[in-house]
Amino acid sequence: MGHVKKTPVENSGLCALMGIRTVAGVIFVAYARPQFAPVCVARSDLLAASVAVMVLDMIIVGVVAIRVFTLGLLDVIREARSSTKQVQSKALVYCGAGLFLWSLVRV
């Protein structure tokens, strides 16, 4: 994310976080059962998996938000002339905002 070099520890940590989130998502989906009461809603039989997925999503959203602010991507978006870096910054900010909204709605 951004045009800065990351340390191997930071890169490995982010990859591990995404791997853990993927495994937690698979466990959540494996224990999800449809509920055909008044409205068809998927519900998980394993509450810990649901909570773990939500917590991991919020951590990922937090990491993205911190990176957006520390790299100054909002300032790059406000620049007058268009550039590739500006377009990439907009894409990252919009994707991060979308992930945040999706996480809120999913809760």
Biopython code that builds the backbone (N, CA, C, O; Angstrom):
import numpy as np
from Bio.PDB.StructureBuilder import StructureBuilder

atoms = [
    (1, "MET", "N", (0.844, -1.153, 0.000)),
    (1, "MET", "CA", (0.000, 0.000, 0.000)),
    (1, "MET", "C", (0.896, 1.224, 0.000)),
    (1, "MET", "O", (1.773, 1.354, 0.855)),
    (2, "GLY", "N", (0.691, 2.096, -0.921)),
    (2, "GLY", "CA", (1.515, 3.283, -1.006)),
    (2, "GLY", "C", (2.813, 2.994, -1.730)),
    (2, "GLY", "O", (3.042, 1.881, -2.204)),
    (3, "HIS", "N", (3.648, 3.997, -1.810)),
    (3, "HIS", "CA", (4.913, 3.873, -2.534)),
    (3, "HIS", "C", (6.091, 3.897, -1.579)),
    (3, "HIS", "O", (7.099, 4.542, -1.869)),
    (4, "VAL", "N", (5.993, 3.225, -0.468)),
    (4, "VAL", "CA", (7.078, 3.166, 0.499)),
    (4, "VAL", "C", (7.497, 1.721, 0.693)),
    (4, "VAL", "O", (6.711, 0.795, 0.496)),
    (5, "LYS", "N", (8.739, 1.549, 1.078)),
    (5, "LYS", "CA", (9.260, 0.206, 1.358)),
    (5, "LYS", "C", (8.802, -0.221, 2.743)),
    (5, "LYS", "O", (8.804, 0.576, 3.680)),
    (6, "LYS", "N", (8.415, -1.469, 2.865)),
    (6, "LYS", "CA", (8.033, -2.021, 4.151)),
    (6, "LYS", "C", (9.137, -2.964, 4.610)),
    (6, "LYS", "O", (9.812, -3.596, 3.797)),
    (7, "THR", "N", (9.309, -3.048, 5.913)),
    (7, "THR", "CA", (10.290, -3.970, 6.462)),
    (7, "THR", "C", (9.768, -5.394, 6.283)),
    (7, "THR", "O", (8.560, -5.599, 6.165)),
    (8, "PRO", "N", (10.663, -6.373, 6.261)),
    (8, "PRO", "CA", (10.206, -7.763, 6.132)),
    (8, "PRO", "C", (9.258, -8.182, 7.260)),
    (8, "PRO", "O", (8.334, -8.964, 7.037)),
    (9, "VAL", "N", (9.486, -7.661, 8.467)),
    (9, "VAL", "CA", (8.621, -8.003, 9.593)),
    (9, "VAL", "C", (7.216, -7.433, 9.360)),
    (9, "VAL", "O", (6.218, -8.113, 9.600)),
    (10, "GLU", "N", (7.146, -6.178, 8.890)),
    (10, "GLU", "CA", (5.847, -5.562, 8.620)),
    (10, "GLU", "C", (5.119, -6.295, 7.497)),
    (10, "GLU", "O", (3.917, -6.543, 7.584)),
    (11, "ASN", "N", (5.843, -6.632, 6.463)),
    (11, "ASN", "CA", (5.248, -7.344, 5.334)),
    (11, "ASN", "C", (4.744, -8.724, 5.770)),
    (11, "ASN", "O", (3.644, -9.129, 5.397)),
    (12, "SER", "N", (5.534, -9.431, 6.545)),
    (12, "SER", "CA", (5.128, -10.755, 7.025)),
    (12, "SER", "C", (3.936, -10.655, 7.969)),
    (12, "SER", "O", (3.041, -11.499, 7.936)),
    (13, "GLY", "N", (3.924, -9.619, 8.816)),
    (13, "GLY", "CA", (2.808, -9.429, 9.743)),
    (13, "GLY", "C", (1.502, -9.185, 9.020)),
    (13, "GLY", "O", (0.467, -9.736, 9.391)),
    (14, "LEU", "N", (1.548, -8.344, 7.968)),
    (14, "LEU", "CA", (0.339, -8.076, 7.205)),
    (14, "LEU", "C", (-0.141, -9.322, 6.466)),
    (14, "LEU", "O", (-1.343, -9.578, 6.390)),
    (15, "CYS", "N", (0.795, -10.091, 5.925)),
    (15, "CYS", "CA", (0.419, -11.348, 5.243)),
    (15, "CYS", "C", (-0.165, -12.347, 6.238)),
    (15, "CYS", "O", (-1.131, -13.042, 5.923)),
    (16, "ALA", "N", (0.411, -12.424, 7.431)),
    (16, "ALA", "CA", (-0.108, -13.328, 8.461)),
    (16, "ALA", "C", (-1.506, -12.905, 8.892)),
    (16, "ALA", "O", (-2.373, -13.753, 9.102)),
    (17, "LEU", "N", (-1.732, -11.600, 9.025)),
    (17, "LEU", "CA", (-3.052, -11.095, 9.390)),
    (17, "LEU", "C", (-4.096, -11.481, 8.343)),
    (17, "LEU", "O", (-5.197, -11.911, 8.686)),
    (18, "MET", "N", (-3.749, -11.328, 7.084)),
    (18, "MET", "CA", (-4.685, -11.704, 6.016)),
    (18, "MET", "C", (-4.911, -13.222, 5.988)),
    (18, "MET", "O", (-6.026, -13.676, 5.727)),
    (19, "GLY", "N", (-3.870, -13.999, 6.251)),
    (19, "GLY", "CA", (-4.018, -15.456, 6.301)),
    (19, "GLY", "C", (-4.916, -15.890, 7.440)),
    (19, "GLY", "O", (-5.769, -16.761, 7.267)),
    (20, "ILE", "N", (-4.730, -15.284, 8.611)),
    (20, "ILE", "CA", (-5.568, -15.612, 9.763)),
    (20, "ILE", "C", (-7.015, -15.232, 9.479)),
    (20, "ILE", "O", (-7.933, -15.972, 9.831)),
    (21, "ARG", "N", (-7.223, -14.074, 8.839)),
    (21, "ARG", "CA", (-8.588, -13.632, 8.493)),
    (21, "ARG", "C", (-9.241, -14.613, 7.516)),
    (21, "ARG", "O", (-10.432, -14.905, 7.623)),
    (22, "THR", "N", (-8.461, -15.110, 6.576)),
    (22, "THR", "CA", (-8.998, -16.068, 5.611)),
    (22, "THR", "C", (-9.422, -17.360, 6.306)),
    (22, "THR", "O", (-10.501, -17.887, 6.035)),
    (23, "VAL", "N", (-8.587, -17.866, 7.191)),
    (23, "VAL", "CA", (-8.918, -19.096, 7.930)),
    (23, "VAL", "C", (-10.146, -18.871, 8.806)),
    (23, "VAL", "O", (-11.024, -19.732, 8.869)),
    (24, "ALA", "N", (-10.221, -17.717, 9.486)),
    (24, "ALA", "CA", (-11.382, -17.418, 10.325)),
    (24, "ALA", "C", (-12.648, -17.312, 9.477)),
    (24, "ALA", "O", (-13.716, -17.747, 9.907)),
    (25, "GLY", "N", (-12.539, -16.740, 8.280)),
    (25, "GLY", "CA", (-13.686, -16.655, 7.382)),
    (25, "GLY", "C", (-14.160, -18.015, 6.921)),
    (25, "GLY", "O", (-15.363, -18.254, 6.817)),
    (26, "VAL", "N", (-13.226, -18.909, 6.644)),
    (26, "VAL", "CA", (-13.592, -20.269, 6.228)),
    (26, "VAL", "C", (-14.299, -20.989, 7.368)),
    (26, "VAL", "O", (-15.299, -21.672, 7.145)),
    (27, "ILE", "N", (-13.790, -20.843, 8.577)),
    (27, "ILE", "CA", (-14.432, -21.474, 9.735)),
    (27, "ILE", "C", (-15.825, -20.890, 9.938)),
    (27, "ILE", "O", (-16.768, -21.627, 10.230)),
    (28, "PHE", "N", (-15.965, -19.566, 9.785)),
    (28, "PHE", "CA", (-17.267, -18.921, 9.932)),
    (28, "PHE", "C", (-18.267, -19.462, 8.908)),
    (28, "PHE", "O", (-19.408, -19.769, 9.251)),
    (29, "VAL", "N", (-17.838, -19.575, 7.664)),
    (29, "VAL", "CA", (-18.733, -20.067, 6.609)),
    (29, "VAL", "C", (-19.071, -21.537, 6.827)),
    (29, "VAL", "O", (-20.188, -21.965, 6.537)),
    (30, "ALA", "N", (-18.119, -22.312, 7.333)),
    (30, "ALA", "CA", (-18.364, -23.734, 7.554)),
    (30, "ALA", "C", (-19.441, -23.960, 8.612)),
    (30, "ALA", "O", (-20.170, -24.949, 8.547)),
    (31, "TYR", "N", (-19.549, -23.063, 9.575)),
    (31, "TYR", "CA", (-20.529, -23.226, 10.647)),
    (31, "TYR", "C", (-21.760, -22.344, 10.469)),
    (31, "TYR", "O", (-22.581, -22.260, 11.383)),
    (32, "ALA", "N", (-21.913, -21.690, 9.330)),
    (32, "ALA", "CA", (-23.090, -20.848, 9.080)),
    (32, "ALA", "C", (-24.248, -21.726, 8.620)),
    (32, "ALA", "O", (-24.079, -22.605, 7.774)),
    (33, "ARG", "N", (-25.399, -21.482, 9.172)),
    (33, "ARG", "CA", (-26.601, -22.226, 8.806)),
    (33, "ARG", "C", (-27.683, -21.215, 8.431)),
    (33, "ARG", "O", (-27.813, -20.180, 9.085)),
    (34, "PRO", "N", (-28.455, -21.503, 7.391)),
    (34, "PRO", "CA", (-29.547, -20.579, 7.056)),
    (34, "PRO", "C", (-30.660, -20.661, 8.088)),
    (34, "PRO", "O", (-30.933, -21.727, 8.641)),
    (35, "GLN", "N", (-31.283, -19.554, 8.334)),
    (35, "GLN", "CA", (-32.398, -19.493, 9.269)),
    (35, "GLN", "C", (-33.616, -19.027, 8.485)),
    (35, "GLN", "O", (-33.625, -17.907, 7.974)),
    (36, "PHE", "N", (-34.631, -19.854, 8.383)),
    (36, "PHE", "CA", (-35.792, -19.543, 7.563)),
    (36, "PHE", "C", (-36.974, -19.064, 8.400)),
    (36, "PHE", "O", (-38.121, -19.402, 8.105)),
    (37, "ALA", "N", (-36.707, -18.291, 9.425)),
    (37, "ALA", "CA", (-37.796, -17.724, 10.219)),
    (37, "ALA", "C", (-38.501, -16.667, 9.368)),
    (37, "ALA", "O", (-38.715, -16.921, 8.183)),
    (38, "PRO", "N", (-38.868, -15.522, 9.884)),
    (38, "PRO", "CA", (-39.546, -14.526, 9.051)),
    (38, "PRO", "C", (-38.688, -14.048, 7.879)),
    (38, "PRO", "O", (-39.208, -13.742, 6.806)),
    (39, "VAL", "N", (-37.400, -13.987, 8.086)),
    (39, "VAL", "CA", (-36.481, -13.525, 7.045)),
    (39, "VAL", "C", (-35.339, -14.527, 6.956)),
    (39, "VAL", "O", (-34.875, -15.032, 7.978)),
    (40, "CYS", "N", (-34.883, -14.817, 5.739)),
    (40, "CYS", "CA", (-33.772, -15.749, 5.578)),
    (40, "CYS", "C", (-32.470, -15.044, 5.923)),
    (40, "CYS", "O", (-32.017, -14.177, 5.177)),
    (41, "VAL", "N", (-31.872, -15.405, 7.037)),
    (41, "VAL", "CA", (-30.640, -14.785, 7.504)),
    (41, "VAL", "C", (-29.666, -15.897, 7.854)),
    (41, "VAL", "O", (-30.028, -16.871, 8.514)),
    (42, "ALA", "N", (-28.432, -15.744, 7.407)),
    (42, "ALA", "CA", (-27.414, -16.730, 7.777)),
    (42, "ALA", "C", (-26.980, -16.460, 9.208)),
    (42, "ALA", "O", (-26.712, -15.319, 9.584)),
    (43, "ARG", "N", (-26.914, -17.509, 9.990)),
    (43, "ARG", "CA", (-26.455, -17.333, 11.365)),
    (43, "ARG", "C", (-25.434, -18.420, 11.648)),
    (43, "ARG", "O", (-25.535, -19.530, 11.127)),
    (44, "SER", "N", (-24.467, -18.101, 12.460)),
    (44, "SER", "CA", (-23.394, -19.037, 12.748)),
    (44, "SER", "C", (-23.698, -19.789, 14.037)),
    (44, "SER", "O", (-24.186, -19.215, 15.010)),
    (45, "ASP", "N", (-23.404, -21.069, 14.024)),
    (45, "ASP", "CA", (-23.554, -21.868, 15.232)),
    (45, "ASP", "C", (-22.363, -21.694, 16.165)),
    (45, "ASP", "O", (-22.412, -22.129, 17.315)),
    (46, "LEU", "N", (-21.307, -21.071, 15.688)),
    (46, "LEU", "CA", (-20.094, -20.873, 16.464)),
    (46, "LEU", "C", (-19.881, -19.373, 16.657)),
    (46, "LEU", "O", (-19.342, -18.702, 15.777)),
    (47, "LEU", "N", (-20.301, -18.850, 17.804)),
    (47, "LEU", "CA", (-20.244, -17.416, 18.073)),
    (47, "LEU", "C", (-18.810, -16.895, 18.076)),
    (47, "LEU", "O", (-18.565, -15.769, 17.641)),
    (48, "ALA", "N", (-17.871, -17.683, 18.551)),
    (48, "ALA", "CA", (-16.475, -17.233, 18.609)),
    (48, "ALA", "C", (-15.917, -16.939, 17.217)),
    (48, "ALA", "O", (-15.133, -16.004, 17.055)),
    (49, "ALA", "N", (-16.307, -17.716, 16.220)),
    (49, "ALA", "CA", (-15.842, -17.472, 14.853)),
    (49, "ALA", "C", (-16.406, -16.164, 14.327)),
    (49, "ALA", "O", (-15.703, -15.417, 13.646)),
    (50, "SER", "N", (-17.659, -15.876, 14.629)),
    (50, "SER", "CA", (-18.277, -14.623, 14.190)),
    (50, "SER", "C", (-17.566, -13.428, 14.798)),
    (50, "SER", "O", (-17.272, -12.454, 14.105)),
    (51, "VAL", "N", (-17.295, -13.500, 16.073)),
    (51, "VAL", "CA", (-16.621, -12.402, 16.759)),
    (51, "VAL", "C", (-15.192, -12.251, 16.234)),
    (51, "VAL", "O", (-14.723, -11.131, 16.029)),
    (52, "ALA", "N", (-14.507, -13.357, 16.017)),
    (52, "ALA", "CA", (-13.131, -13.299, 15.518)),
    (52, "ALA", "C", (-13.066, -12.648, 14.142)),
    (52, "ALA", "O", (-12.170, -11.848, 13.873)),
    (53, "VAL", "N", (-14.008, -12.985, 13.276)),
    (53, "VAL", "CA", (-14.033, -12.391, 11.938)),
    (53, "VAL", "C", (-14.281, -10.896, 12.025)),
    (53, "VAL", "O", (-13.625, -10.124, 11.326)),
    (54, "MET", "N", (-15.214, -10.470, 12.868)),
    (54, "MET", "CA", (-15.496, -9.041, 13.011)),
    (54, "MET", "C", (-14.301, -8.283, 13.577)),
    (54, "MET", "O", (-13.983, -7.188, 13.112)),
    (55, "VAL", "N", (-13.642, -8.856, 14.576)),
    (55, "VAL", "CA", (-12.478, -8.204, 15.172)),
    (55, "VAL", "C", (-11.340, -8.105, 14.156)),
    (55, "VAL", "O", (-10.696, -7.061, 14.048)),
    (56, "LEU", "N", (-11.092, -9.165, 13.425)),
    (56, "LEU", "CA", (-10.030, -9.136, 12.415)),
    (56, "LEU", "C", (-10.347, -8.130, 11.308)),
    (56, "LEU", "O", (-9.445, -7.453, 10.815)),
    (57, "ASP", "N", (-11.607, -8.027, 10.916)),
    (57, "ASP", "CA", (-11.986, -7.033, 9.914)),
    (57, "ASP", "C", (-11.730, -5.615, 10.422)),
    (57, "ASP", "O", (-11.233, -4.769, 9.678)),
    (58, "MET", "N", (-12.063, -5.355, 11.675)),
    (58, "MET", "CA", (-11.825, -4.019, 12.231)),
    (58, "MET", "C", (-10.325, -3.723, 12.340)),
    (58, "MET", "O", (-9.906, -2.582, 12.140)),
    (59, "ILE", "N", (-9.525, -4.726, 12.651)),
    (59, "ILE", "CA", (-8.073, -4.533, 12.690)),
    (59, "ILE", "C", (-7.559, -4.192, 11.294)),
    (59, "ILE", "O", (-6.729, -3.297, 11.139)),
    (60, "ILE", "N", (-8.041, -4.892, 10.296)),
    (60, "ILE", "CA", (-7.608, -4.632, 8.917)),
    (60, "ILE", "C", (-8.042, -3.239, 8.473)),
    (60, "ILE", "O", (-7.268, -2.523, 7.839)),
    (61, "VAL", "N", (-9.270, -2.851, 8.799)),
    (61, "VAL", "CA", (-9.735, -1.503, 8.467)),
    (61, "VAL", "C", (-8.873, -0.458, 9.188)),
    (61, "VAL", "O", (-8.532, 0.575, 8.613)),
    (62, "GLY", "N", (-8.530, -0.731, 10.433)),
    (62, "GLY", "CA", (-7.663, 0.188, 11.182)),
    (62, "GLY", "C", (-6.292, 0.327, 10.560)),
    (62, "GLY", "O", (-5.760, 1.434, 10.476)),
    (63, "VAL", "N", (-5.707, -0.782, 10.122)),
    (63, "VAL", "CA", (-4.395, -0.734, 9.469)),
    (63, "VAL", "C", (-4.467, 0.076, 8.178)),
    (63, "VAL", "O", (-3.580, 0.881, 7.895)),
    (64, "VAL", "N", (-5.521, -0.136, 7.399)),
    (64, "VAL", "CA", (-5.682, 0.624, 6.158)),
    (64, "VAL", "C", (-5.842, 2.104, 6.461)),
    (64, "VAL", "O", (-5.242, 2.937, 5.782)),
    (65, "ALA", "N", (-6.642, 2.450, 7.469)),
    (65, "ALA", "CA", (-6.841, 3.858, 7.823)),
    (65, "ALA", "C", (-5.542, 4.500, 8.300)),
    (65, "ALA", "O", (-5.235, 5.632, 7.927)),
    (66, "ILE", "N", (-4.792, 3.796, 9.109)),
    (66, "ILE", "CA", (-3.512, 4.329, 9.589)),
    (66, "ILE", "C", (-2.564, 4.569, 8.418)),
    (66, "ILE", "O", (-1.888, 5.596, 8.364)),
    (67, "ARG", "N", (-2.513, 3.624, 7.482)),
    (67, "ARG", "CA", (-1.635, 3.790, 6.318)),
    (67, "ARG", "C", (-2.072, 4.972, 5.456)),
    (67, "ARG", "O", (-1.230, 5.710, 4.945)),
    (68, "VAL", "N", (-3.375, 5.155, 5.291)),
    (68, "VAL", "CA", (-3.870, 6.271, 4.484)),
    (68, "VAL", "C", (-3.429, 7.602, 5.098)),
    (68, "VAL", "O", (-2.983, 8.499, 4.383)),
    (69, "PHE", "N", (-3.554, 7.730, 6.420)),
    (69, "PHE", "CA", (-3.211, 8.984, 7.067)),
    (69, "PHE", "C", (-1.700, 9.179, 7.195)),
    (69, "PHE", "O", (-1.217, 10.299, 7.027)),
    (70, "THR", "N", (-0.945, 8.127, 7.486)),
    (70, "THR", "CA", (0.502, 8.295, 7.652)),
    (70, "THR", "C", (1.226, 8.531, 6.328)),
    (70, "THR", "O", (2.259, 9.200, 6.295)),
    (71, "LEU", "N", (0.693, 7.990, 5.252)),
    (71, "LEU", "CA", (1.326, 8.207, 3.951)),
    (71, "LEU", "C", (0.868, 9.505, 3.294)),
    (71, "LEU", "O", (1.395, 9.883, 2.248)),
    (72, "GLY", "N", (-0.099, 10.188, 3.888)),
    (72, "GLY", "CA", (-0.571, 11.449, 3.341)),
    (72, "GLY", "C", (-1.323, 11.292, 2.038)),
    (72, "GLY", "O", (-1.249, 12.161, 1.169)),
    (73, "LEU", "N", (-2.040, 10.206, 1.893)),
    (73, "LEU", "CA", (-2.745, 9.954, 0.642)),
    (73, "LEU", "C", (-3.898, 10.924, 0.417)),
    (73, "LEU", "O", (-4.268, 11.195, -0.725)),
    (74, "LEU", "N", (-4.465, 11.448, 1.500)),
    (74, "LEU", "CA", (-5.533, 12.433, 1.339)),
    (74, "LEU", "C", (-4.997, 13.733, 0.746)),
    (74, "LEU", "O", (-5.693, 14.406, -0.015)),
    (75, "ASP", "N", (-3.750, 14.086, 1.098)),
    (75, "ASP", "CA", (-3.134, 15.281, 0.512)),
    (75, "ASP", "C", (-2.829, 15.081, -0.963)),
    (75, "ASP", "O", (-2.950, 16.011, -1.760)),
    (76, "VAL", "N", (-2.434, 13.869, -1.324)),
    (76, "VAL", "CA", (-2.138, 13.566, -2.728)),
    (76, "VAL", "C", (-3.413, 13.689, -3.566)),
    (76, "VAL", "O", (-3.360, 14.149, -4.707)),
    (77, "ILE", "N", (-4.543, 13.286, -3.013)),
    (77, "ILE", "CA", (-5.813, 13.360, -3.743)),
    (77, "ILE", "C", (-6.187, 14.813, -4.021)),
    (77, "ILE", "O", (-6.773, 15.117, -5.060)),
    (78, "ARG", "N", (-5.849, 15.709, -3.098)),
    (78, "ARG", "CA", (-6.226, 17.116, -3.238)),
    (78, "ARG", "C", (-5.357, 17.900, -4.209)),
    (78, "ARG", "O", (-5.646, 19.062, -4.492)),
    (79, "GLU", "N", (-4.304, 17.290, -4.720)),
    (79, "GLU", "CA", (-3.426, 18.004, -5.652)),
    (79, "GLU", "C", (-4.203, 18.433, -6.889)),
    (79, "GLU", "O", (-5.134, 17.751, -7.317)),
    (80, "ALA", "N", (-3.813, 19.571, -7.460)),
    (80, "ALA", "CA", (-4.540, 20.154, -8.601)),
    (80, "ALA", "C", (-4.351, 19.331, -9.871)),
    (80, "ALA", "O", (-5.318, 19.063, -10.583)),
    (81, "ARG", "N", (-3.124, 18.930, -10.160)),
    (81, "ARG", "CA", (-2.892, 18.204, -11.413)),
    (81, "ARG", "C", (-3.036, 16.709, -11.184)),
    (81, "ARG", "O", (-2.681, 16.180, -10.130)),
    (82, "SER", "N", (-3.557, 16.058, -12.185)),
    (82, "SER", "CA", (-3.808, 14.620, -12.100)),
    (82, "SER", "C", (-2.514, 13.849, -12.335)),
    (82, "SER", "O", (-1.698, 14.231, -13.173)),
    (83, "SER", "N", (-2.335, 12.773, -11.599)),
    (83, "SER", "CA", (-1.159, 11.920, -11.761)),
    (83, "SER", "C", (-1.544, 10.485, -11.444)),
    (83, "SER", "O", (-2.621, 10.212, -10.914)),
    (84, "THR", "N", (-0.651, 9.586, -11.776)),
    (84, "THR", "CA", (-0.892, 8.169, -11.495)),
    (84, "THR", "C", (-0.980, 7.937, -9.991)),
    (84, "THR", "O", (-1.811, 7.157, -9.528)),
    (85, "LYS", "N", (-0.126, 8.612, -9.233)),
    (85, "LYS", "CA", (-0.136, 8.455, -7.783)),
    (85, "LYS", "C", (-1.460, 8.957, -7.200)),
    (85, "LYS", "O", (-1.967, 8.392, -6.230)),
    (86, "GLN", "N", (-2.012, 10.003, -7.782)),
    (86, "GLN", "CA", (-3.287, 10.527, -7.310)),
    (86, "GLN", "C", (-4.412, 9.524, -7.563)),
    (86, "GLN", "O", (-5.262, 9.310, -6.699)),
    (87, "VAL", "N", (-4.417, 8.923, -8.723)),
    (87, "VAL", "CA", (-5.437, 7.930, -9.055)),
    (87, "VAL", "C", (-5.307, 6.710, -8.144)),
    (87, "VAL", "O", (-6.316, 6.184, -7.673)),
    (88, "GLN", "N", (-4.083, 6.256, -7.892)),
    (88, "GLN", "CA", (-3.870, 5.116, -7.009)),
    (88, "GLN", "C", (-4.292, 5.454, -5.579)),
    (88, "GLN", "O", (-4.851, 4.610, -4.881)),
    (89, "SER", "N", (-4.027, 6.674, -5.149)),
    (89, "SER", "CA", (-4.422, 7.096, -3.806)),
    (89, "SER", "C", (-5.937, 7.125, -3.670)),
    (89, "SER", "O", (-6.480, 6.688, -2.655)),
    (90, "LYS", "N", (-6.620, 7.639, -4.688)),
    (90, "LYS", "CA", (-8.090, 7.644, -4.662)),
    (90, "LYS", "C", (-8.629, 6.226, -4.574)),
    (90, "LYS", "O", (-9.549, 5.955, -3.801)),
    (91, "ALA", "N", (-8.066, 5.328, -5.354)),
    (91, "ALA", "CA", (-8.526, 3.942, -5.343)),
    (91, "ALA", "C", (-8.353, 3.328, -3.963)),
    (91, "ALA", "O", (-9.247, 2.633, -3.479)),
    (92, "LEU", "N", (-7.220, 3.574, -3.327)),
    (92, "LEU", "CA", (-6.965, 3.014, -2.007)),
    (92, "LEU", "C", (-7.907, 3.605, -0.964)),
    (92, "LEU", "O", (-8.442, 2.874, -0.129)),
    (93, "VAL", "N", (-8.111, 4.898, -1.001)),
    (93, "VAL", "CA", (-9.006, 5.539, -0.033)),
    (93, "VAL", "C", (-10.440, 5.060, -0.236)),
    (93, "VAL", "O", (-11.131, 4.771, 0.741)),
    (94, "TYR", "N", (-10.894, 4.970, -1.466)),
    (94, "TYR", "CA", (-12.263, 4.516, -1.729)),
    (94, "TYR", "C", (-12.447, 3.049, -1.346)),
    (94, "TYR", "O", (-13.488, 2.683, -0.801)),
    (95, "CYS", "N", (-11.470, 2.219, -1.617)),
    (95, "CYS", "CA", (-11.558, 0.798, -1.228)),
    (95, "CYS", "C", (-11.559, 0.650, 0.290)),
    (95, "CYS", "O", (-12.301, -0.169, 0.834)),
    (96, "GLY", "N", (-10.735, 1.434, 0.974)),
    (96, "GLY", "CA", (-10.716, 1.403, 2.437)),
    (96, "GLY", "C", (-12.038, 1.857, 3.027)),
    (96, "GLY", "O", (-12.531, 1.257, 3.982)),
    (97, "ALA", "N", (-12.622, 2.919, 2.462)),
    (97, "ALA", "CA", (-13.923, 3.396, 2.932)),
    (97, "ALA", "C", (-15.008, 2.361, 2.652)),
    (97, "ALA", "O", (-15.892, 2.149, 3.482)),
    (98, "GLY", "N", (-14.944, 1.722, 1.502)),
    (98, "GLY", "CA", (-15.909, 0.676, 1.176)),
    (98, "GLY", "C", (-15.805, -0.510, 2.121)),
    (98, "GLY", "O", (-16.823, -1.057, 2.546)),
    (99, "LEU", "N", (-14.583, -0.914, 2.455)),
    (99, "LEU", "CA", (-14.377, -2.009, 3.399)),
    (99, "LEU", "C", (-14.927, -1.644, 4.774)),
    (99, "LEU", "O", (-15.528, -2.480, 5.450)),
    (100, "PHE", "N", (-14.719, -0.395, 5.186)),
    (100, "PHE", "CA", (-15.237, 0.065, 6.473)),
    (100, "PHE", "C", (-16.766, 0.019, 6.486)),
    (100, "PHE", "O", (-17.363, -0.490, 7.434)),
    (101, "LEU", "N", (-17.395, 0.546, 5.443)),
    (101, "LEU", "CA", (-18.862, 0.548, 5.380)),
    (101, "LEU", "C", (-19.422, -0.865, 5.309)),
    (101, "LEU", "O", (-20.427, -1.168, 5.952)),
    (102, "TRP", "N", (-18.776, -1.736, 4.529)),
    (102, "TRP", "CA", (-19.215, -3.119, 4.415)),
    (102, "TRP", "C", (-19.119, -3.818, 5.762)),
    (102, "TRP", "O", (-20.008, -4.587, 6.127)),
    (103, "SER", "N", (-18.044, -3.559, 6.506)),
    (103, "SER", "CA", (-17.880, -4.173, 7.835)),
    (103, "SER", "C", (-18.950, -3.687, 8.787)),
    (103, "SER", "O", (-19.474, -4.470, 9.579)),
    (104, "LEU", "N", (-19.286, -2.399, 8.724)),
    (104, "LEU", "CA", (-20.339, -1.874, 9.597)),
    (104, "LEU", "C", (-21.702, -2.472, 9.268)),
    (104, "LEU", "O", (-22.456, -2.834, 10.172)),
    (105, "VAL", "N", (-22.019, -2.577, 7.992)),
    (105, "VAL", "CA", (-23.311, -3.100, 7.586)),
    (105, "VAL", "C", (-23.419, -4.586, 7.912)),
    (105, "VAL", "O", (-24.490, -5.069, 8.279)),
    (106, "ARG", "N", (-22.328, -5.298, 7.780)),
    (106, "ARG", "CA", (-22.322, -6.741, 8.022)),
    (106, "ARG", "C", (-22.528, -7.076, 9.490)),
    (106, "ARG", "O", (-23.047, -8.144, 9.814)),
    (107, "VAL", "N", (-22.131, -6.185, 10.372)),
    (107, "VAL", "CA", (-22.292, -6.435, 11.817)),
    (107, "VAL", "C", (-23.751, -6.535, 12.125)),
    (107, "VAL", "O", (-24.126, -6.743, 13.279)),
]
sb = StructureBuilder()
sb.init_structure("model")
sb.init_model(0)
sb.init_chain("A")
sb.init_seg("    ")
for serial, (resi, resn, name, xyz) in enumerate(atoms, 1):
    if name == "N":
        sb.init_residue(resn, " ", resi, " ")
    sb.init_atom(name, np.array(xyz, "f"), 0.0, 1.0, " ", f" {name:<3s}", serial, name[0])
structure = sb.get_structure()
